[in-house]
Amino acid sequence: MIPTQSFASEKPAQATKATQKAQAFDQKLEQQQLKKYLDRNGRMRIQPTKPINIKFPDGSRIEYSVEAHNTPNAPKPVTKSGVSAESYSASSVSYKTYTVKKTYFYGVANFQVKLYTDVKHSGRYVYVLRKYDGFNGTYAKWWGNKTRTLDSTGYNSDYATTEAYGYYSLDAPGAGNYFNGSYRIRADIDPAGAVYLRVID
């Protein structure tokens, strides 16, 4: 949970500044900054322990991160009868949950949108089993949020793909809603066991 902060003790000038649109919400500026991190397919390969940050002249920034974990309560890997897991590892089955995240930091506030994808890895295939989204933040809310599966199966160099999209609203005490925007992020999942983040909006 991201800790909340109060505007109660701020000076009027600070509260006014808090209601100005940060450069992090300018999608054209964001896409310009992102170019150096993208492959030719528009994907970001991010190490789970090394988020990518892009910073803007006004001090706002966006952080992109990924996580990969064994899916909780997933079935145990299955192997052919009479063949050990070690000698049959090429066709063993595993279950993973991949998470891609986009976090906005602006003034005293921040918020994060997340896309979770549960998959089944089997040999050179990956199958999408479930996808769902998440949100947390300070002085922000989301609405109209949805997820969808664009490609439920990946094989060899073809990836499975899921997407989360929706709208967000920024609020400040005493000022109310001062900005509305949209987001759209995708998870491209490699059958070999990696996830890429794609920022559409």
Rosetta silent file (secondary structure, phi, psi, omega in degrees, C-alpha in Angstrom):
SEQUENCE: MIPTQSFASEKPAQATKATQKAQAFDQKLEQQQLKKYLDRNGRMRIQPTKPINIKFPDGSRIEYSVEAHNTPNAPKPVTKSGVSAESYSASSVSYKTYTVKKTYFYGVANFQVKLYTDVKHSGRYVYVLRKYDGFNGTYAKWWGNKTRTLDSTGYNSDYATTEAYGYYSLDAPGAGNYFNGSYRIRADIDPAGAVYLRVID
SCORE:     score description
SCORE:     0.000 S_00000001
   1 L     0.000  129.313  177.737    0.000    0.000    0.000 S_00000001
   2 L   -77.063  128.110 -177.535    1.374    3.411   -0.961 S_00000001
   3 L   -64.757  145.470  178.364    1.306    5.721    2.114 S_00000001
   4 L   -91.853  156.582  176.789   -1.043    8.674    1.950 S_00000001
   5 L  -131.293  157.240 -176.346   -0.089   12.243    2.672 S_00000001
   6 L  -109.476  143.994  175.146   -2.187   15.238    3.659 S_00000001
   7 L   -87.048   -2.734 -169.652   -2.403   18.643    2.056 S_00000001
   8 L   -56.946  -37.446 -175.631   -3.644   20.126    5.336 S_00000001
   9 L   -92.728    2.536 -176.629   -0.306   21.638    6.365 S_00000001
  10 L   -78.350  151.368  173.994    0.670   22.882    2.906 S_00000001
  11 L   -74.986  155.561 -179.056    0.915   26.522    2.010 S_00000001
  12 H   -53.146  -38.996 -178.863   -1.585   27.793   -0.609 S_00000001
  13 H   -63.146  -36.976  179.683    1.158   27.994   -3.260 S_00000001
  14 H   -69.403  -40.679  179.371    1.984   24.322   -2.741 S_00000001
  15 H   -64.416  -39.145  178.189   -1.659   23.271   -2.988 S_00000001
  16 H   -63.981  -42.290  179.240   -2.035   25.264   -6.217 S_00000001
  17 H   -63.244  -34.460 -178.023    1.037   23.611   -7.674 S_00000001
  18 H   -65.119  -22.715 -178.502   -0.349   20.196   -6.748 S_00000001
  19 L   -94.962    7.571  175.981   -3.332   20.757   -9.030 S_00000001
  20 L   -87.329  144.109  179.900   -1.235   21.488  -12.094 S_00000001
  21 L   -67.187  124.489  178.583   -0.920   18.772  -14.710 S_00000001
  22 L   -78.224  153.152  179.844    2.467   17.070  -14.400 S_00000001
  23 H   -65.178  -21.568  178.604    4.552   16.370  -17.512 S_00000001
  24 H   -61.445  -21.475 -179.137    4.403   12.653  -16.659 S_00000001
  25 H   -93.004    3.512  175.902    0.803   12.698  -17.915 S_00000001
  26 L   -87.800  105.390 -172.981    1.768   14.036  -21.339 S_00000001
  27 H   -64.944  -30.326  177.856    1.662   10.878  -23.463 S_00000001
  28 H   -67.662  -42.841  177.043    3.691   12.429  -26.301 S_00000001
  29 H   -62.996  -40.582  179.819    6.509   13.339  -23.919 S_00000001
  30 H   -61.830  -47.308 -178.639    6.364    9.865  -22.415 S_00000001
  31 H   -62.792  -35.806  176.826    6.634    8.133  -25.786 S_00000001
  32 H   -62.933  -42.770 -179.203    9.637   10.304  -26.710 S_00000001
  33 H   -70.466  -30.112 -175.511   11.407    9.337  -23.494 S_00000001
  34 H   -74.288  -22.004 -170.999   10.546    5.651  -23.893 S_00000001
  35 H   -51.161  -39.325 -175.697   12.151    5.201  -27.316 S_00000001
  36 H   -72.505  -10.304 -179.324   15.600    4.324  -25.987 S_00000001
  37 H  -104.120   -2.725 -172.956   14.175    1.446  -23.937 S_00000001
  38 E   -97.444  145.889  170.284   12.095   -0.246  -26.660 S_00000001
  39 L   -84.456 -176.347 -174.994   12.977   -3.108  -28.971 S_00000001
  40 L   -68.001  -13.409  176.899   11.850   -3.036  -32.611 S_00000001
  41 L   -98.458    7.664  178.575    8.442   -4.403  -31.563 S_00000001
  42 L    79.638   18.705 -178.174    7.870   -1.633  -29.039 S_00000001
  43 L  -100.034  150.084  174.387    8.499   -3.857  -26.024 S_00000001
  44 E  -107.608  122.032  174.007   10.425   -3.063  -22.853 S_00000001
  45 E   -95.322  113.225 -174.673   12.549   -5.863  -21.408 S_00000001
  46 L  -118.785  131.049  175.149   12.836   -5.050  -17.712 S_00000001
  47 E   -72.185  136.434 -177.461   14.786   -6.989  -15.122 S_00000001
  48 L   -54.263  -30.178 -178.323   12.527   -7.845  -12.144 S_00000001
  49 L   -98.792    3.784 -176.475   14.942   -6.170   -9.709 S_00000001
  50 E  -133.883   82.932  177.476   15.744   -3.159  -11.913 S_00000001
  51 L   -61.316  155.536  174.815   12.753   -0.924  -12.735 S_00000001
  52 E  -101.272  130.766  178.604   13.097    1.617  -15.535 S_00000001
  53 E  -118.022  135.701  169.614   12.470    5.259  -14.599 S_00000001
  54 E  -118.490  133.455 -175.521   11.924    8.185  -16.911 S_00000001
  55 E  -113.553  147.401 -177.777   12.136   11.666  -15.405 S_00000001
  56 L  -115.292  155.661 -176.299   10.660   14.916  -16.674 S_00000001
  57 L   -54.546  -28.613 -177.778   11.933   18.506  -16.271 S_00000001
  58 L   -83.605    3.368  178.331    9.155   19.392  -13.814 S_00000001
  59 L    95.991  -11.527  176.886   10.293   16.665  -11.399 S_00000001
  60 L   -76.596  161.451  179.822    7.553   14.156  -12.155 S_00000001
  61 E  -155.375  165.497  175.502    8.495   10.663  -13.280 S_00000001
  62 E  -128.205  135.515  177.520    7.143    7.299  -14.358 S_00000001
  63 E  -114.329  134.254  178.655    8.474    3.934  -13.190 S_00000001
  64 E  -115.947  131.214 -177.751    7.989    0.707  -15.175 S_00000001
  65 E  -147.683  161.653  178.481    8.542   -2.630  -13.466 S_00000001
  66 E  -136.641  157.757  174.418    7.809   -6.345  -13.781 S_00000001
  67 E  -139.559  152.624  175.417    7.558   -9.327  -11.469 S_00000001
  68 E  -140.767  126.133 -178.547    7.491  -13.083  -12.014 S_00000001
  69 E  -140.039  157.622  169.627    6.441  -15.605   -9.376 S_00000001
  70 E   -66.174  136.291 -178.556    5.235  -19.161   -9.155 S_00000001
  71 L   -67.047  126.270  179.483    1.438  -19.042   -9.170 S_00000001
  72 L   -58.567  139.897  176.147    0.105  -19.665   -5.629 S_00000001
  73 L    60.166   23.455  178.660   -1.716  -22.977   -5.178 S_00000001
  74 L   -75.620  153.704  175.749   -0.883  -24.053   -8.737 S_00000001
  75 L   -59.405  150.070  178.628   -0.849  -27.763   -9.602 S_00000001
  76 L   -70.786  151.983  178.673    2.532  -29.431   -9.244 S_00000001
  77 L   -54.562  140.709 -178.324    4.577  -29.995  -12.439 S_00000001
  78 L  -106.958  136.557  175.448    3.518  -33.113  -14.326 S_00000001
  79 L  -129.382  163.344  179.458    5.938  -35.549  -15.958 S_00000001
  80 L   -64.247  146.762 -178.960    5.473  -38.747  -17.886 S_00000001
  81 L   -58.234  130.279  176.322    4.999  -41.865  -15.821 S_00000001
  82 L    83.239   -1.837  179.970    8.253  -43.550  -14.893 S_00000001
  83 L  -114.759  129.529 -176.871   10.475  -40.691  -16.073 S_00000001
  84 L   -68.143  157.003  179.364   12.157  -38.445  -13.512 S_00000001
  85 L   -62.169  -36.416 -178.602   11.596  -34.696  -13.511 S_00000001
  86 L   -63.357  -41.327 -176.416   15.305  -34.117  -14.167 S_00000001
  87 L   -86.162   -9.239 -178.053   15.373  -36.184  -17.365 S_00000001
  88 L  -120.656   22.871 -173.030   12.017  -34.939  -18.588 S_00000001
  89 H   -62.983  -26.900 -177.187   12.381  -31.257  -17.744 S_00000001
  90 H   -62.553  -26.798 -178.592   11.957  -30.129  -21.379 S_00000001
  91 H  -113.671   11.740 -179.952    8.286  -31.075  -21.289 S_00000001
  92 L   -69.708  158.639 -178.405    7.504  -30.348  -17.653 S_00000001
  93 E  -108.260  136.341  175.025    4.663  -28.020  -16.806 S_00000001
  94 E  -136.234  157.092 -178.072    5.004  -24.947  -14.610 S_00000001
  95 E  -121.626  126.924 -177.182    2.631  -22.186  -13.553 S_00000001
  96 E  -128.359  153.282  170.420    3.714  -18.552  -13.317 S_00000001
  97 E  -118.565  119.006  178.845    2.147  -15.210  -12.507 S_00000001
  98 E  -105.335  137.041  179.440    3.651  -12.275  -14.399 S_00000001
  99 E  -126.803  129.449  172.326    2.949   -8.706  -13.319 S_00000001
 100 E  -114.241  140.459 -173.533    3.677   -5.517  -15.262 S_00000001
 101 E  -133.521  145.451  173.787    3.366   -2.166  -13.472 S_00000001
 102 E  -131.349  121.019 -175.526    3.294    1.493  -14.392 S_00000001
 103 E  -122.413  128.183  177.225    3.654    4.021  -11.567 S_00000001
 104 E   -98.991  133.778  174.156    3.263    7.794  -11.814 S_00000001
 105 E  -121.109  124.416 -176.284    5.029   10.083   -9.318 S_00000001
 106 E  -152.439  121.051 -178.205    3.964   13.737   -9.301 S_00000001
 107 L    57.508 -130.224  179.851    4.291   16.278   -6.485 S_00000001
 108 L   -90.962    2.935 -173.440    3.235   14.716   -3.186 S_00000001
 109 E  -117.714  166.046  175.884    1.096   12.076   -4.911 S_00000001
 110 E  -163.338  159.066  171.023    1.517    8.889   -6.917 S_00000001
 111 E  -154.527  159.672 -173.927   -0.490    6.002   -8.276 S_00000001
 112 E  -134.861  135.342  171.411    0.148    2.640   -9.882 S_00000001
 113 E  -110.873  142.803 -174.574   -1.718    0.502  -12.403 S_00000001
 114 E  -133.978  145.736  174.297   -0.958   -3.224  -12.566 S_00000001
 115 E  -126.128  120.157  178.113   -1.708   -6.102  -14.918 S_00000001
 116 E  -104.190  139.086  176.151   -1.432   -9.665  -13.604 S_00000001
 117 E  -134.858  118.168  174.163   -1.331  -12.689  -15.919 S_00000001
 118 E   -89.917  129.621 -177.810   -1.461  -16.291  -14.711 S_00000001
 119 E  -132.760  164.729  172.528    0.019  -18.682  -17.263 S_00000001
 120 E  -118.454  121.620  174.340    0.890  -22.295  -17.818 S_00000001
 121 E   -95.857  128.950  178.449    4.288  -23.082  -19.352 S_00000001
 122 E  -141.665  105.373 -177.241    4.469  -26.431  -21.114 S_00000001
 123 L    59.027 -122.265 -179.200    7.548  -27.202  -23.170 S_00000001
 124 L   -95.607   14.415  179.144    7.783  -24.529  -25.877 S_00000001
 125 E  -111.941  155.348  167.719    4.237  -23.277  -25.252 S_00000001
 126 E  -136.869  136.370 -177.659    2.732  -20.759  -22.854 S_00000001
 127 E  -123.097  133.689  175.685   -1.010  -20.513  -22.213 S_00000001
 128 E   -78.653  124.498  178.216   -2.909  -17.636  -20.547 S_00000001
 129 E  -100.528  -35.064 -176.828   -5.102  -18.985  -17.754 S_00000001
 130 E  -162.548  149.548  173.249   -6.301  -15.769  -16.145 S_00000001
 131 E  -140.612  147.418  179.339   -5.679  -12.020  -16.189 S_00000001
 132 E  -159.353  163.198 -174.552   -6.725   -9.282  -13.790 S_00000001
 133 E  -119.893  173.487  179.259   -5.719   -5.747  -12.883 S_00000001
 134 E  -153.755  161.942 -178.061   -4.951   -3.672   -9.803 S_00000001
 135 E  -152.828  141.271  168.011   -4.594   -0.070   -8.686 S_00000001
 136 E  -153.971  151.874 -178.112   -3.315    1.825   -5.672 S_00000001
 137 E   176.341 -176.595 -178.535   -2.381    5.411   -5.092 S_00000001
 138 L  -122.467  126.976  179.882   -2.726    8.736   -3.316 S_00000001
 139 L    55.740   39.270  178.201   -5.251   11.392   -4.378 S_00000001
 140 E  -150.964  154.288  175.985   -6.117    9.373   -7.474 S_00000001
 141 E  -145.427  159.978  178.251   -8.784    6.893   -8.525 S_00000001
 142 E  -119.662  160.889  179.811   -9.442    4.680  -11.513 S_00000001
 143 E  -161.912  159.946 -178.814  -12.606    3.846  -13.398 S_00000001
 144 E    64.139   20.815 -175.751  -13.752    2.082  -16.545 S_00000001
 145 E   -77.093  137.998  179.494  -10.919   -0.390  -16.048 S_00000001
 146 E  -144.778  162.387  172.767  -10.935   -3.624  -18.043 S_00000001
 147 E  -129.683  157.107  175.692   -8.588   -6.425  -19.067 S_00000001
 148 E  -154.101  158.332  176.134   -8.518   -8.611  -22.143 S_00000001
 149 E  -103.163  121.232  179.583   -6.476  -11.389  -23.722 S_00000001
 150 E   -89.662  -33.602  176.882   -5.139  -10.543  -27.172 S_00000001
 151 E  -146.798  112.290 -172.609   -3.331  -13.841  -27.740 S_00000001
 152 L   -80.786  -12.536 -176.621   -4.017  -16.720  -25.372 S_00000001
 153 E  -134.419  136.762  173.090   -1.178  -18.956  -26.601 S_00000001
 154 E  -120.084  144.541 -179.486    2.493  -18.397  -27.284 S_00000001
 155 E  -144.439  129.482 -178.093    4.795  -20.821  -29.086 S_00000001
 156 L    54.333 -113.686 -177.087    8.533  -20.512  -29.745 S_00000001
 157 L   -92.239    2.717  174.859    9.096  -16.857  -30.725 S_00000001
 158 E   -93.523  135.358 -174.473    5.379  -15.941  -30.667 S_00000001
 159 L  -103.143  151.712  166.835    4.198  -14.451  -27.392 S_00000001
 160 E   -81.274  145.826 -174.986    0.975  -14.653  -25.427 S_00000001
 161 E  -137.238  132.585  173.274   -0.419  -11.159  -24.815 S_00000001
 162 E  -124.740  165.373 -175.032   -2.769   -9.610  -22.268 S_00000001
 163 E  -146.305  145.237  172.294   -3.835   -5.991  -21.792 S_00000001
 164 E  -126.279  138.540 -179.701   -5.195   -3.686  -19.094 S_00000001
 165 E  -152.307  161.677  179.941   -6.777   -0.331  -19.854 S_00000001
 166 E   166.203 -158.699 -176.802   -9.003    2.303  -18.335 S_00000001
 167 E  -128.077  156.899  175.127   -9.152    5.850  -17.007 S_00000001
 168 E  -134.124  154.969  176.689   -7.818    7.688  -13.979 S_00000001
 169 E  -129.537  138.468  178.542   -8.790   10.885  -12.190 S_00000001
 170 E  -105.142  136.238 -178.077   -6.535   13.069  -10.047 S_00000001
 171 E  -131.032  152.609  173.380   -7.932   14.853   -7.007 S_00000001
 172 E  -137.233  134.838  178.789   -6.642   17.305   -4.420 S_00000001
 173 L   -54.436  131.492  179.149   -8.399   18.229   -1.154 S_00000001
 174 L    86.640  -16.520 -179.265  -10.114   21.566   -1.537 S_00000001
 175 L  -114.943  -22.811 -179.075   -9.657   21.528   -5.311 S_00000001
 176 E    73.904 -156.604 -179.411  -11.516   18.351   -6.299 S_00000001
 177 E   -71.191  128.398 -179.375  -10.917   16.637   -9.611 S_00000001
 178 E  -126.088   -5.337  175.932   -8.364   18.505  -11.712 S_00000001
 179 E  -161.506  139.553  174.494   -7.267   16.048  -14.378 S_00000001
 180 E  -123.217  140.503  178.859   -8.561   12.920  -16.150 S_00000001
 181 E  -147.029 -178.847 -179.878   -6.463   10.630  -18.299 S_00000001
 182 E  -130.415  160.879  176.369   -6.276    7.127  -19.743 S_00000001
 183 E  -141.289  154.479  174.881   -3.813    4.257  -19.668 S_00000001
 184 E  -155.011  115.547  179.165   -3.267    1.069  -21.672 S_00000001
 185 E  -127.048  152.639  179.732   -0.487   -1.426  -20.910 S_00000001
 186 E  -128.935  152.772  172.756    0.266   -4.895  -22.241 S_00000001
 187 E  -114.922  118.701  173.745    2.163   -7.953  -21.095 S_00000001
 188 E  -102.231  118.415 -171.996    3.912   -9.960  -23.826 S_00000001
 189 E  -109.454  119.881 -178.731    4.863  -13.333  -22.380 S_00000001
 190 E   -79.623  131.013  176.554    7.681  -15.352  -23.886 S_00000001
 191 L   -55.827  -24.594 -179.944    7.208  -19.152  -23.829 S_00000001
 192 L   -74.709  -10.221  175.743   10.831  -19.338  -22.641 S_00000001
 193 L   108.377   41.575  176.518    9.839  -17.642  -19.382 S_00000001
 194 E  -139.585  158.208  177.745   10.112  -13.855  -19.626 S_00000001
 195 E  -126.279  140.520  176.451    7.661  -10.973  -19.722 S_00000001
 196 E  -114.563  146.435  175.545    7.868   -7.725  -21.687 S_00000001
 197 E  -102.716  133.430  173.427    5.941   -4.544  -20.945 S_00000001
 198 E  -121.263  127.034  178.836    4.347   -2.561  -23.763 S_00000001
 199 E  -100.513  112.841  178.177    3.002    0.928  -23.119 S_00000001
 200 L   -91.002  -47.797  174.360    0.244    1.779  -25.576 S_00000001
 201 L  -133.016    0.000    0.000   -1.112    4.812  -23.667 S_00000001
